[in-house]
Amino acid sequence: MAKGELSVPGQVAGARTAAEVFRGWVIDQRLVCSLLPTAFEDPSGWGILLADAAHHIANALAESHGADRGEVLGRIHAAFNAEMARPTDTHSGRFVGVRPLSGDEQAVADQAAGFLAASMGPGGRAALERMPALWLAVAAFGMGAVRSLSLPAGLAEVRTVAVALDVYTQVGMSAADAGQLARHVGEQGEAPPIKAMVGEGERAASAWRSAGGDPPPVLGTYLTQMQQMAASRG
C-alpha cells in the first residue's frame, strides 16, 4: 500500500456490484485525481456524491475529534461555493481516468470477449442491427460472463466493471455506450430482466468453462427471440 493510501471499504468484498469512481491525492499541496467521468448518467450525480462526502467528513470529525457537525458542514459549504465561484487552481492537469487493466484482468477480458462474441453469433449480430436497444441485454449477459470467468483468476470484485468495459468495446460498443450500459446494469441489477440476463451470462460462461470447446450461441438465441417478440408487438 502506498504512503497515505486508504483502505478499500469492507462492504466492497461482499457487494453484488461495486465500482471505484474517484481517487484523489494531495501532492505538494495540489489535488491529483483519477476518476470515472461516466459514473453517473446525469452530472448532477457528482453533486450528490460531493454532498454525501461532506456529510461523511462532518460525521467523522464529530466522532473522532468532537467537532460540531453543523459548523463543519457550514465551513465546507462556504469553501466549496467560494472555490466554484473563484477557483484557486487552473485545473491544468491531464485527465488520467480508469486504472488500466492488469495482465490477469486483460486475460479475463479477452477470454470473456471471445466467449461473448461466439455466444452472440451471426444471429445475435443480426438482431442487434435490427434492434440496437438489445445491447443492454448484451451488457447484462456480458457482466455475468465476466463475473464467472473472473472467479478462477481470483480477480477483485471491485474491478469487474473495468474488465466488463473492455469486453464491451471488444465486441463492438463505443466507449460512451459501454460506460452508460455498465452503469445501467449496475444500478438496475436487481430489476428482474437485468438480473435474469446477468444470471444467464454467469451460467453460460460457467458451463463453457467446465465443458470447453466452442461456446454455444446462447446469447444469439435470446437476442433473436427478443427482437422477434418486439417486432410482433410492433
N, C-alpha and C positions, 0 to 999 in steps of 0.2 A: 504493500500500500504506500502510495507517495506521501510525502510530508504534508500533513494537514488534510489528507483525503478523508472524507466522511464515509461511514459505512452505509451499505445498501439497507433500506428499511426491511425489517424482518418479515413484513407481510408479503414481500415480493415473491419469496420462495414458494408460497402456497397459493399464489394468485392464479386465476384462470388466464387472465391477460395482464400484462404489465409492460410499460414502455418508458424508458428514460427520455424526458422531453427537454431537459435543461441541465447543464453542468457548468458551474461558474467558479473561477478562481480570481483572487485578488493578488495580482503580481506587480510588485513595485508600485503599489497604490493605484493600479488600474484594473478594471474588470476585464477578464478574458474568458470567453464562454464558447461552448458548443451547444447547439440546440436543434430541435426538430421543428422547423417553422410550420409544417403542415399538421402539427399535433391536434389542432382544432380547426374545424371547417370554417367557423366564424372567428375572426381575430379577436373578438370580444372575449373569447375563452381565455386568452392570455391575460386580460384584465382581471378576470375572476381568479386565475391562478395566482397572480401577484397579490391580490387582496387576501386570498387564503393564506399565502405565505406570510403576510403581515400579521394576520391573526395568530398563526403558529408561533411567530417570533415573540409577539407580545405575551402569549401564554407561557412560553419557555422562560422568558426573562422574569415574569412574575413568579413562576415556580422556583427557578434556580437562584434568583437574586433579590426577590422580594420587591421587584419594581411594580409600579402602578400600571396595570394593563391599559387603562384608558389613556394615560399620559404617553405611554409608549406608542400606542396606535396614533395618537394625535401628532406626535413628532414625525413618525414615519409618513403619515399622510401629508403633512406640511412639506417635508423634504421631497416627497415624490412629486407633488404639484409644482414645486419650485424648479426641480430638475427637468420636468416635462416642459415648463414654460421657457426656461433658460438653461439649456444643457451646459454642464461644466466640462464636457468632453466632446471632441469632434466625432467620436464613434467611427474612426477611420480604419479600425481593424478588419482583417479579412475573415469572412464567414467560413467556419470550419465544418459545421454540420455533424451528421451522424458518424460515430466511430466506424472506420472501415471494418469489414468482416475479418476475423482471424482465419488462419488456414483451415482449421477444423470447421468453422462456420461456413466458409466458402464451399468446402467439400459437401456439406449438407445441403447448401443452397443449390449447388449444381445437380446433386442427386435428386432433390425434390423437384427441380425444374424439369429434369428429364422425365421423371415419373408423371408430372402434371401434364406435360406436352403429349406423352404417349397415352395417358388416360383420357385426354380430350379427343385425340384422333381427328381425322378429317371431318367426321360428322359433327363433332363439337365445334370445330372451327367454323363450319358452315352455319351452324345455329347462331354463333356469335356474330357473324356477318349480318344475319337477318335480324338479330335482336341484341344489340350491344349491351343492353341492360343486364344481360346474363353474366357479364363479367363479375358482378357481385357474387354470383354462385361460384364462379371460378376462384375468387378470392377466399371465400369461406372454405371451400373444399381444399384449396391450397394451404390455408392456415392449418387445417387439420393434418394434412400430409407433413408439413414442416414439423409440427409437434411430435408426430410419430417417429419421423426419421431423426429428430434431434436426440431422442432418448438414448440410443446406443452410443452416440458420440458424447453424451454427458454434457450437452450444452445448457447454459443457464437459461431459465425460462424468460428472464428479462430481455434476452437477445433474440427471442423468437420473432418478434416483429421486424427487426433489422434483417434477419435471414429471409423472412417472407417477402419483404420489399424487393430484395434481389431476385427472388424467384419470380415475382410478378413481372418484373421488367424483362426477365429472360424469356417469358412466354408471350410477350407482346404488349404489355401495358406500358403506357407512358409513365414517367416518374411521378407526374402530378396525380394521375389516376391511381397509381399504386398506393400513394400516400393516403388519398381520400378513401379508397376501398379498405385498406388496412385499418384505418381509424374507424370506419363504419362497422367492420366486423368486430373490432374490439368493443365499441360502445354498445352494439346490439347483439352481443354474444349470447345473451340468454333468450333472445326472441326465437320462437320455435323454428322458423325457416332457416335462420343463420346457424342456430345450434345444431340442427339436423345435418346441414351440409358440412359443417366442421367435423361432426362425428363420422359422416360418411368418408371424408378425406382421411381421418385417422385410421378407420377400419381398413380402407382400401390400401393405404400405404403399409400398414402393419401386415396385412395378408401378403402383399407383394414382397415385403422384406423377408418374410418367412419362406415363401414358396420359390422366390427367384423367377427368372425368366422375364418375358416381356409383360409389362403392366396391361391388364385388360382395359378396354375403353369404357370404364365405368362412368367417368365424368361425361364423356361424349354422349352416352345414352341418356343421362339425366338432362343435359343441355338440350338435346334433340326433343325429348319429351316435353320439357318446359316450354320450348319455343312453339311446338305444335299445339300445346294446350292454350297458349296465349293467342295464337293465330285463330284457333277455332272459336275462342270467345270474342275475338275482334271482328 
